[in-house]
Amino acid sequence: MTKNFLAYLSFSILIVIILVIGYEEIKIYFDANPYINGIILLTLVIGFLLYSFKIFSLSSEFRFMNSVAFGKLKLNDSSLNNYPMTKSIANNLGITTVNKNITKTLDEILDDLLSSIESGSDISKYLVNLAIFLGLIGTFYGLLLTIGSVSNVIDGLTIEQQDFGAFFNNLKDGLKSPLSGMTIAFSSSLFGLVTSLILGLYEIITRGVKQSYYEFCENQIRLFYRSSPNVKKITQNFDNSSLAQNIASKLDDLVDGIKNSSDDLRKEVITELKSVSKSIKDLEK
């Protein structure tokens, strides 16, 4: 967890340094297509805020959970209000004043935890692809402008003009528009790819934070779940229910076998009775 958080801070500082040093050059390319490039930068800002919120929230939850020991320290409900994931875990483990019983199995508690950790990940991943798509839109828009400008330049050329100096001046002026269109195309591609690269690296860092937090919580939950006295009752209830269903199923098969009345009826009845007897003995244990 600590390594991933330090990687997040280091990468964020590096981006700020690059923006400060290359501000003038970045502004020139940004002004080539301010509308689409502005949307791409807005995507970068939104993605950065989402990843930062997830990283800081999980880090805060980790520090709080690491400072308490489930079952050893009594958790105050008011202190859990700022830590929703820890509060959910505490409620599922029955160690709060609101809920003092474990009502879920271990797998269900871990599934709830994983679902809470992964909330919002779809939006973050979508922003990574969105930046590339916006860059492609800007690229095709710039190419369309370039093609139209080249067509206009070609239409404006004539071999009847005798003054070659004026001819080349007109050609030079006419080529400014196609070059401007190419600048729009490539600047959008550049901003889109760089934004996607930055958000992709944040995605990798955030994934590491999620994995570390989940593994830590899983170990804590498993230790408490195995040592809790309430777990035995829950497990026993589940086992008894399963055995009761098994007995009922065997009895149904026995009744069906008697109704069908075949030559092997006697052997079938004996086999089913032995199975029922074994299930009842297991239930008594």
MITOR-67549 format. One record per residue (C-alpha): y, z, x; residue in three letters. Coordinates in steps of 0.2 Angstrom, whole numbers, plus 5000, padded with zeros to 4 digits. Each point is the difference from the previous one (the first is absolute). Example, Ala and Ser with C-alpha at 12.3 -4.5 7.8 and 13.67 -1.06 7.14 Angstrom:
# MITOR-67549
497850395062ALA 501749975006SER 
***
This chain:
# MITOR-67549
500050005000MET 501250055014THR 499749845010LYS 500349894985ASN 501650094996PHE 500649985017LEU 499549815000ALA 501149984984TYR 501550095008LEU 499849905016SER 499949834991PHE 501450044988SER 501150045015ILE 499549845009LEU 500549904985ILE 501750094999VAL 500349965019ILE 499649824997ILE 501149984985LEU 501550085010VAL 499749895016ILE 499849844991GLY 501250034985TYR 501149855004GLU 498549875002GLU 499250074984ILE 501649984990LYS 500249825005ILE 498249964994TYR 500350114984PHE 501649914996ASP 499049835000ALA 499250054983ASN 500750164995PRO 499250004982TYR 498249985004ILE 500250105017ASN 500850144990GLY 498550014988ILE 498950005015ILE 501050155008LEU 500050094983LEU 498149985000THR 499950085018LEU 501150144994VAL 499050044985ILE 498449995010GLY 500750115013PHE 500550134987LEU 498350004992LEU 499050025016TYR 501250135006SER 499850104984PHE 498149995001LYS 500050055018ILE 501250154998PHE 499250064984SER 498250005008LEU 500750085015SER 500850144990SER 498450024990GLU 499050015016PHE 501150135008ARG 500050114984PHE 498149994998MET 499750035018ASN 501050164998SER 498950084987VAL 498150034998ALA 499349964983PHE 499150164994GLY 500850115013LYS 501850004995LEU 500550004982LYS 501149854996LEU 501650034990ASN 500249874986ASP 501849995004SER 499749955018SER 498949864995LEU 501349914989ASN 500749915015ASN 498349955006TYR 499249904985PRO 498449955010MET 499650175006THR 500350074982LYS 498849884993SER 498750055013ILE 500350184997ALA 499849984981ASN 498449905002ASN 499350145011LEU 500550134988GLY 501150115012ILE 501650004990THR 500650124986THR 499949864987VAL 498249945005ASN 498850125007LYS 498449904997ASN 499349855009ILE 499749874986THR 499749855010LYS 498749945013THR 500449985018LEU 499949814998ASP 501250004986GLU 501350115009ILE 499949895015LEU 500249844989ASP 501650084993ASP 500750045017LEU 499749825006LEU 500849934984SER 501550115003SER 500149955019ILE 499949814996GLU 501350004986SER 501349875003GLY 499049915014SER 499949844989ASP 501949994999ILE 500250025019SER 498749875004LYS 500849884988TYR 501650025009LEU 499249945016VAL 499549844992ASN 501649984990LEU 501049995016ALA 498949855006ILE 500249914983PHE 501950035000LEU 500149925017GLY 499049854995LEU 501149984985ILE 501550005012GLY 499149885011THR 499749874986PHE 501750024994TYR 500749965017GLY 498949855002LEU 500549934983LEU 501850015006LEU 499649925016THR 499149854992ILE 501549984988GLY 501250005014SER 499049885011VAL 499949884985SER 501950014998ASN 500349975018VAL 498949845000ILE 500849934985ASP 501750025008GLY 499549905015LEU 500549825001THR 499749875014ILE 501649914995GLU 501150135008GLN 500649935016GLN 500850165007ASP 498550085009PHE 501150165004GLY 500350034981ALA 498249954996PHE 499450145011PHE 501350134994ASN 499449974982ASN 498250015006LEU 500450175009LYS 500950074985ASP 498749944988GLY 498650095010LEU 500950174998LYS 499350024982SER 498249975005PRO 500150125015LEU 500850134988SER 498549984988GLY 498850025015MET 500950165004THR 499850064983ILE 498149965000ALA 499650085017PHE 501150154997SER 499150054984SER 498349985008SER 500650115015LEU 500650144988PHE 498549994989GLY 498750005014LEU 500950145010VAL 500250104984THR 498149984996SER 499650055018LEU 501050164999ILE 499350054983LEU 498249965006GLY 500250125014LEU 500750134989TYR 498549974988GLU 498850035015ILE 500950165005ILE 500050064982THR 498249964998ARG 499650115015GLY 501050154993VAL 499149984983LYS 498350005009GLN 500450155011SER 500750104985TYR 498449954989TYR 498850055014GLU 500950175002PHE 500050044981CYS 498249944998GLU 499550135014ASN 501050144991GLN 499349964983ILE 498249985006ARG 500150175009LEU 500750094985PHE 498949914987TYR 498450055009ARG 500650185002SER 500750034982SER 498950104989PRO 500549904985ASN 499249845007VAL 498350074998LYS 500250024981LYS 500749834998ILE 498649925011THR 498750104990GLN 500749944983ASN 500049825006PHE 498250025006ASP 499450094984ASN 500849864990SER 499149875010SER 498450094998LEU 500250024982ALA 500349814998GLN 498549975010ASN 498950114989ILE 500749924984ALA 499749825007SER 498250055005LYS 499750074982LEU 500649844992ASP 498949905011ASP 498550114995LEU 500449984981VAL 500149815002ASP 498450005009GLY 499150094986ILE 500849894987LYS 499449845009ASN 498250075001SER 499149895013SER 498450025009ASP 500850095014ASP 500950134989LEU 499050155007ARG 500549965018LYS 501849964995GLU 500250174991VAL 499250105014ILE 501249915013THR 501550044989GLU 499650184997LEU 499850035019LYS 501749925003SER 500850114987VAL 499150155007SER 500749975017LYS 501849974993SER 499950174991ILE 499450095016LYS 501549925010ASP 501250054986LEU 499450185002GLU 500250005019LYS 
***
